Amino acid sequence: MKAAEGAQVVNAVDELVDLERRLEENVEKATTPAPAVYPEAASVLESIRATSQRQRAALEAQRQRIGAEGPSARVLPVARSLGRVVYAAVNELAFAYAVLHAKAHRAFDSQADGNTANLAESHLRAYTAAIQQLALLTSDVVVHELGSAGNDCLCQCPACGLGLCLCASHGTNTVRQAWQETILPTSEDGLRVRRPRAGSEAERAGVVEGDHVVSIDGREIKTDLDIGAVQTAIRAHASGDTVRLRVVRQGSEAIELTARRP
């Protein structure tokens, strides 16, 4: 690598080492005290911490491979502001609207015209779209700023060697593939029961947190996303009717429970 281009890589690696270290510290704060963390969230946070530790170690090894301290590289102002300021703020807002959406549904502010749940969902969708747009812009912004600063492409692939730099296109495709390939699969083990409402018919029937409802009145409930099938099955009953629930509980065979529709 030439000095200027090498400095850009060195500085980026050093910055990432610092970011990974800060992420580990933030996860540590979020999981203390441990009993206060929702178990599934605690598992995800621990996975994030382990990932960050591995990636920081890999970055530190890469930093040793690259070599000694290089000259200070020019900061890419647009790329930095997009990442450190705008992208971070948009992610925080998307998370905050997801929180508002859940709170509004729990408060039953989700049915009347102009309800808060629909407002939160609309704003959440806008920012999740913006997150993807910004992520897909990253490579183009970096390549443009490097070129404007006189840092020419040094890649020796056929297209770049000809002068048709594909670094931005390749980066954009990599981001797009990363989004597509890391969508979590939906487990086909029914509707996972969160803590039943205190004094509810489901609680009286014996349904407990962590159960999986796999059918209602013989209607299969495949995944945790089949909320339409759950609602349809229950709506088919009048108040006072018996609703039959087939439930799988950890460490036991499926059991049949009955609850009355309020």
N, C-alpha and C positions, 0 to 999 in steps of 0.2 A: 504494500500500500504506500502511496505517496504521503508525505507528511500531513498535508491539510486534510485529505480524505481519512487518513489513519486517525487523526486527532478527533474527527467527528465520531468514529466508531468507539475509540477509547472513552471519550467523554460520555457517550450514550451508555456504554457498559457500566461505567462508574456510577452514573445516575440511577441506573436500574438496580444496582447492588444496594444503593441507599433506599430506594423505594421498596424493594423486597424486605429489607430489614425493618422499615417502618410499618409495613403491612403485618409482619410477625408481631411487632409490639402492639399494634392496634387490635389484632385478634386476641392477644393475651389479655388486654384490657376488657374486651367484650365477653370473655369467658370467665371473668373473675367478679363475683364468686360463682363457681361452677353450678351449684344447685339452682341458681336463678335463670339459667339458660334452658330454653325448650330443647328436649333431648335431640330431636332431629336437627335443629339448628346447631347444637353443639357438635354433632357429628360432621356437618358441613364445614363449620369453622375449623375443626381439627384437620380436616382434609385440606382446607385452604392453607393452614399453617404449614402442614407437611409439604405441600406443593411449593410454597414460598421458600422453605428451607432448602429443598432440592434445587430449585432454580437459582437461588442465591449462590449456592455452592458451585453450580455449573458456571455461573457468570464469573465468579472469582477465579475459577480454573481457566476460563477463557481469557480473563484479564492477564493472567500470568503468561498464557500462550502468546498473546498479542505483543507483550513486551513492556519496556520501561515507559515512564511518563512521557507523553508527547506534548506538543505545544497546545495551548488552550484553544479549543475550537470556537468558532463564531456561533453564538446562540441563534437558533432558528425561531424568530419571534412569533410567527403565525402558528407554527407547529406547537410551540410551547404553550401559547395562550389557548389553542384549541384543546390540548390535552389537560393541562394543569388547571385551567379555569372553566372553559365552556363545557367540555366533555364531562368533567367531574360534577359540575353543577347540574347538568341535564340528567346524569345518572342519579344524583341525590333527589332531584325532583320526581323522577319516575318512581323511585322507591317510596317517596313520601306520598305520592298519589295512590300507590298500591296499599299503603297503610290506611289512608283515608277511605279508600274503597271498602276495605275489610271492616273498618269501624262503622261506616254508614250502613252496611248490610246488617251488622250486629244490632244497630240501633233501629232497624227497619225503616231507615230513610232511603228506601230503594224502589218505591212503587208509585208514588204520586208524581204528577208532572213537575219537572224541575227538581227532581230529587238529587241528593248529594252523591249517591252511588253512581248514577249515570254521568254526572259531571266529572267525578274522579276518573271513571273509566275512559271518558273522552280525552281528558288531559293526559292520562297514562299512555294511551295509544299514540298521541302526538309526540310524546317524548321518547317512547321506545322506537318510533320511526326516526326521530332525530338522532338517537344514539347510533343506529345503524348507518345513517347518512354520514355522520361525522367519522365513524370508524372506516367507512369505505373511502372517505376523502383523504385519510391520513397519508398514504403513500404518495399521492399526487402532490399534496402540499409540501411534503419533505423534499421530493425530487425537484419541484419548482424552486423552492428556496435554496437548495444546494446549487442548482444550475445558475440562479441569479447571483449567487455569491462567487461564481467561478469555479465551483467544484464539479468538474466534468465526470461523467460516468466512466468507470474503469472496468466495468464488467466485460468479460471476453466471450460471452455467448454469441452465437451467430448474428442475431438481430442487433444487439448492442455494439458488437464489433463493426457492423455496417453503419452504425450511427443512428439506428432506429431503437432507441432505448426502451426496453420493456420492463424496467425495474418498477415503475409505478403500476403498470398493468398487472405484473406478477404479484406485487404487494396487495393490490385491491382484490385479486382473485384469491389470495391466501386468506385474507380477512373474511371474505364471503364464505369460503369453504370452512373456515374455523367456526363461524356462526352455524352453518348447516350441520356440520359433523358433531357438534357438541350439544345439540338439543337432546335433553334427557328422555329416554323412552318411558312410556307410561306402563306401569306394572298392571297386569291383568289379574288383580286379586280382589276385585270388588271395591266398594266404597269404604274408605278407611274412616272409622268413627272417631271424631274429636270428642272432647268431654261433653256428654249429653247435658242438656239443660236440666238444672236441679228441679226435681219434682215432675219432670216430663213423663209422658207415657212410655217413651223409650227407656228411660231410667228405671221406671217401675217394672218394665218387662224384663230387665236384667241386662240391657245393653250397656257395655262399658267402653271407656276410651281405649282405642287400640284394636277393637273388634273390626272385622271386615264383613260388611253386608254384601253377600254374593247374589242374593235374589230377594225380590219382594213379590209375594203372591205367585211365585213360580216364574216371574219375569226376571231374566238374568241381568245382573248389574256387573258389567265386565271390569270397569276401571273407576278410579276416583273422579274421572271427568264425565261420567255418565249421569250428570245431575238432572238432565231432562228426563231420563228414564225413571229416576227416583221420584221426581215430582209427578210424572204421569201416573205411576203406579199408585201413589198415595191419593192423588186427586180422584181416582176412580172410586174411592170410598166416600160414603156419606159420614157425617159426624156420628161417632158411636160404633161404626163398623170396626171389625177386627182386621188388622193388617198383619199378614204373616211374613216374618223376617227369617231368612236363612243366614246364619252368622257363623263365620270362621274365627275362632279365637286362637291366639298363639299357643301352640303346644297341645291342641285338642282337635277332635273331629268337628265337623260342622254341626251346629245345633239349630233347632227351630224355636223361635220366640214369637210371641204374639203381643201386639200392642193395639190399643183402641185409638182411632183417629179422633182428636178433640173436636 
